[in-house]
Amino acid sequence: MTTAPPSTSLSRKGGSWLLDETPASDVFTPEKLSEEHRLMARTTTEFVDNEVLPSLERLESKDWDLARALIRRGGELGLLSIAVPEEYGGLDLDKASSLAVVERIGLSASFATTFGGQANLTILPLVLFGTPEQKQKYLPRLMTGELIGAYALSESGSGSDALAAKTRATKLPDGSWSLSGEKMWISNGGFADLFIIFAKVDGEHFTAFIVERAFPGISSGKEEHKMGLHGSSTTPILLQEVRVPAGNVLGEIGKGHKVALNTLNYGRFSLGAMCSGGCRAAIGAAAKYAAQRRQFGQPIASFGAIKHKLGEMTARTYALESLVYRTAGLIDARLGPAPHDGAAIAKAFEEYAVEASIAKVAGSEILDYVLDENVQIHGGNGFVKDYPAERYYRDARVNRIFEGTNEINRLLIPGMLIRRALKGELPLIPAAKRLQDEVLSPSVATGGFGDQGILDEEMRVVAAFKKVALMVLGTAMQTYGEKLTDEQEVVSYAADILIDIYASESAVLRAREVSSSREPTADLHVQAARVFVNDAAQRVESAAKSALAAMADGDTLRTLLAALRRVLKASPVNTVAMRRALADAVVARGAYIVGAP
Ligand SMILES: Cc1cc2nc3c(=O)[nH]c(=O)nc-3n(C[C@H](O)[C@H](O)[C@H](O)COP(=O)(O)OP(=O)(O)OC[C@H]3O[C@@H](n4cnc5c(N)ncnc54)[C@H](O)[C@@H]3O)c2cc1C
């Protein structure tokens, strides 16, 4: 089975959305999924609804035979073969197909972690960096679920600072390797058959190895007692002089960081997609509960305070979903039609590493917001185990910690853009200089925001956000120069602004595109996008003020703040009415505004 990449997405450089205008028709959206994508999505939904969700209790009691059986079932359905080249028996489908699958797998967070450990953290690094022999040996059995995989990067002393690992690899006289050390918090650790393990050759050269459980000297520690994800195995992995054949080095010696980072680049995007699916499901659950729960003689869904929550949950989810699909379209457009070679895929993931980090941070934080409000809408029932709201809430918390913490990802977002600018790959520096000349001159009108076409106002507001980002980044580069990375608070404010730009623009472009095709739900798309942009304007203003005040004072700060006011002249809109309309729509459907209920 093959699917063509989304024909409407044009290949664009990662991060170029900050400087360029993107026509709505260029952006991939859920509405543009092909019939093949939809078939994949339906297959996954049926699998999750009929086989995974009913198994959750047993998975939570650590029934790892069942976890294995479910992975095998996912293999039978082709869900593990999506990224694997056809020559190894895979389907080599586009990222939109992966997205359609992981969004739905995400509904069962524990199983999604097991699935992610297999598909994203074991199969994917083998596809990207494996030799033909390694692929031939391991991929077919990983795709069927005969082998379960795990990815062992973290150690007790090195999580965020993963390259500081202490696990050692020593070359033996016959060319094989001896690995010793201890890995921590490894998903699928209790029952995996195959591990991608990172160790330092001679304590120095960070390298990835393929290690079979059958190799003597490897063992799993005790299951961790976790806040959530009780249905997913997390253990330490102990390595005592484990003998690994010479042919089991993955990638090059000393280049383990490439394996680790490229795997994470995709994992972050994929996690964002899982979070988007989780948000949609929680909105459905909250809407149904709000419709049937009566207080003061009426359904709680009729109260403005509850409508506010449902409307806001919907608007944020809409932006998240839009940015995740847009990113899938960008990666697919860069990759072109199959067959895909591992190095080309790694390059495409690297190109959109900024967008992947944005998907991870926005996804995990929007999901936490949505699940918190889901508990609140359920009241006391949200806090007890009879309803799934409390489990969703606990299960989601780790999303802000793994695949690179959100703090680390926030530092990476502006950091990667600035690095590209300094290498001359992104004309950010001249754009920031031009803007500085423009906005610091009080005579320059930056445009009012009158009401014209659909979402024209919001397009102008997003353009203003971009100017704000350039102002903050430009001032930061001038103020701190090479020491900018030491100023984490300012870098994090800049990241928040960049996240809001990409999310707002993705939502607005999608809603414009839907409006032009006269979809019956077009009004809901427009309202979701308008609510999101309106709220984003307040966040962007606040982040920019805090960042500028950290870098300047006195007259300089006053001039910068006056320029900020001129640039960011957004009139508030009646988001109360729009949130009510969104809430009424989700309550009427018993589901998120678009897609299968
Ligand atoms: C359920 C679960 C499953 C996991 N699965 C896997 C797996 O399959 N494979 C694997 O290899 N790992 C896995 N992990 C480990 C996970 O990736 C790490 O926990 C994560 O990378 C954070 O590392 P840490 O826990 O050491 O926190 P630390 O790095 O100690 O961070 C603690 C705090 O300090 C902040 N911080 C750290 N460095 C900086 C800095 N430079 N600047 C600013 N702030 C900083 C962090 O953001 C965080 O808030 C899993 C963890 C959990 C909980």
The ligand as an SDF file (V2000), in Angstrom:
LIG
                    3D

 53 58  0  0  0  0  0  0  0  0999 V2000
    7.4800    7.0730   32.4810 C   0  0  0  0  0  0  0  0  0  0  0  0
    8.8200    7.3750   31.9010 C   0  0  0  0  0  0  0  0  0  0  0  0
    9.2560    6.7220   30.7660 C   0  0  0  0  0  0  0  0  0  0  0  0
   10.5180    6.9800   30.2380 C   0  0  0  0  0  0  0  0  0  0  0  0
   10.9470    6.2600   29.1460 N   0  0  0  0  0  0  0  0  0  0  0  0
   12.2360    6.3900   28.7430 C   0  0  0  0  0  0  0  0  0  0  0  0
   12.7710    5.5320   27.7270 C   0  0  0  0  0  0  0  0  0  0  0  0
   12.0630    4.6720   27.1800 O   0  0  0  0  0  0  0  0  0  0  0  0
   14.0750    5.6620   27.3900 N   0  0  0  0  0  0  0  0  0  0  0  0
   14.8890    6.5950   27.9760 C   0  0  0  0  0  0  0  0  0  0  0  0
   16.0500    6.6640   27.6180 O   0  0  0  0  0  0  0  0  0  0  0  0
   14.4070    7.4350   28.9330 N   0  0  0  0  0  0  0  0  0  0  0  0
   13.1180    7.3560   29.3410 C   0  0  0  0  0  0  0  0  0  0  0  0
   12.6320    8.1660   30.3250 N   0  0  0  0  0  0  0  0  0  0  0  0
   13.5170    9.1500   30.9490 C   0  0  0  0  0  0  0  0  0  0  0  0
   13.2080   10.5800   30.5350 C   0  0  0  0  0  0  0  0  0  0  0  0
   13.5600   10.7600   29.2010 O   0  0  0  0  0  0  0  0  0  0  0  0
   13.9360   11.5200   31.4850 C   0  0  0  0  0  0  0  0  0  0  0  0
   13.2960   11.4140   32.7440 O   0  0  0  0  0  0  0  0  0  0  0  0
   13.9370   12.9460   30.9990 C   0  0  0  0  0  0  0  0  0  0  0  0
   14.7750   13.0820   29.8860 O   0  0  0  0  0  0  0  0  0  0  0  0
   14.3670   13.9460   32.0750 C   0  0  0  0  0  0  0  0  0  0  0  0
   15.5790   13.5740   32.6590 O   0  0  0  0  0  0  0  0  0  0  0  0
   15.7350   13.5300   34.2480 P   0  0  0  0  0  0  0  0  0  0  0  0
   14.6000   12.7440   34.7790 O   0  0  0  0  0  0  0  0  0  0  0  0
   17.1060   13.1020   34.5760 O   0  0  0  0  0  0  0  0  0  0  0  0
   15.5000   15.0270   34.7140 O   0  0  0  0  0  0  0  0  0  0  0  0
   16.6450   16.1390   34.8370 P   0  0  0  0  0  0  0  0  0  0  0  0
   17.4230   16.2060   33.6040 O   0  0  0  0  0  0  0  0  0  0  0  0
   17.3660   15.9670   36.1270 O   0  0  0  0  0  0  0  0  0  0  0  0
   15.7520   17.4490   34.9400 O   0  0  0  0  0  0  0  0  0  0  0  0
   15.1500   17.9140   36.1610 C   0  0  0  0  0  0  0  0  0  0  0  0
   14.5980   19.3150   35.9100 C   0  0  0  0  0  0  0  0  0  0  0  0
   15.6840   20.1990   35.5680 O   0  0  0  0  0  0  0  0  0  0  0  0
   15.4350   20.7820   34.3040 C   0  0  0  0  0  0  0  0  0  0  0  0
   16.7170   20.9250   33.5860 N   0  0  0  0  0  0  0  0  0  0  0  0
   17.6580   19.9760   33.3590 C   0  0  0  0  0  0  0  0  0  0  0  0
   18.6550   20.4790   32.6350 N   0  0  0  0  0  0  0  0  0  0  0  0
   18.3580   21.7700   32.4120 C   0  0  0  0  0  0  0  0  0  0  0  0
   19.0150   22.8310   31.7210 C   0  0  0  0  0  0  0  0  0  0  0  0
   20.1720   22.6780   31.0570 N   0  0  0  0  0  0  0  0  0  0  0  0
   18.4140   24.0320   31.6930 N   0  0  0  0  0  0  0  0  0  0  0  0
   17.2200   24.2280   32.3030 C   0  0  0  0  0  0  0  0  0  0  0  0
   16.5550   23.2710   32.9670 N   0  0  0  0  0  0  0  0  0  0  0  0
   17.1250   22.0580   33.0210 C   0  0  0  0  0  0  0  0  0  0  0  0
   14.4980   19.8360   33.5890 C   0  0  0  0  0  0  0  0  0  0  0  0
   13.7670   20.4860   32.5760 O   0  0  0  0  0  0  0  0  0  0  0  0
   13.6220   19.3600   34.7310 C   0  0  0  0  0  0  0  0  0  0  0  0
   12.6180   20.2910   34.9860 O   0  0  0  0  0  0  0  0  0  0  0  0
   11.3500    7.9540   30.8410 C   0  0  0  0  0  0  0  0  0  0  0  0
   10.8960    8.6410   31.9630 C   0  0  0  0  0  0  0  0  0  0  0  0
    9.6580    8.3680   32.5050 C   0  0  0  0  0  0  0  0  0  0  0  0
    9.2150    9.1070   33.7250 C   0  0  0  0  0  0  0  0  0  0  0  0
  1  2  1  0
  2  3  1  0
  2 52  2  0
  3  4  2  0
  4  5  1  0
  4 50  1  0
  5  6  2  0
  6  7  1  0
  6 13  1  0
  7  8  2  0
  7  9  1  0
  9 10  1  0
 10 11  2  0
 10 12  1  0
 12 13  2  0
 13 14  1  0
 14 15  1  0
 14 50  1  0
 15 16  1  0
 16 17  1  0
 16 18  1  0
 18 19  1  0
 18 20  1  0
 20 21  1  0
 20 22  1  0
 22 23  1  0
 23 24  1  0
 24 25  2  0
 24 26  1  0
 24 27  1  0
 27 28  1  0
 28 29  2  0
 28 30  1  0
 28 31  1  0
 31 32  1  0
 32 33  1  0
 33 34  1  0
 33 48  1  0
 34 35  1  0
 35 36  1  0
 35 46  1  0
 36 37  1  0
 36 45  1  0
 37 38  2  0
 38 39  1  0
 39 40  1  0
 39 45  2  0
 40 41  1  0
 40 42  2  0
 42 43  1  0
 43 44  2  0
 44 45  1  0
 46 47  1  0
 46 48  1  0
 48 49  1  0
 50 51  2  0
 51 52  1  0
 52 53  1  0
M  END
$$$$
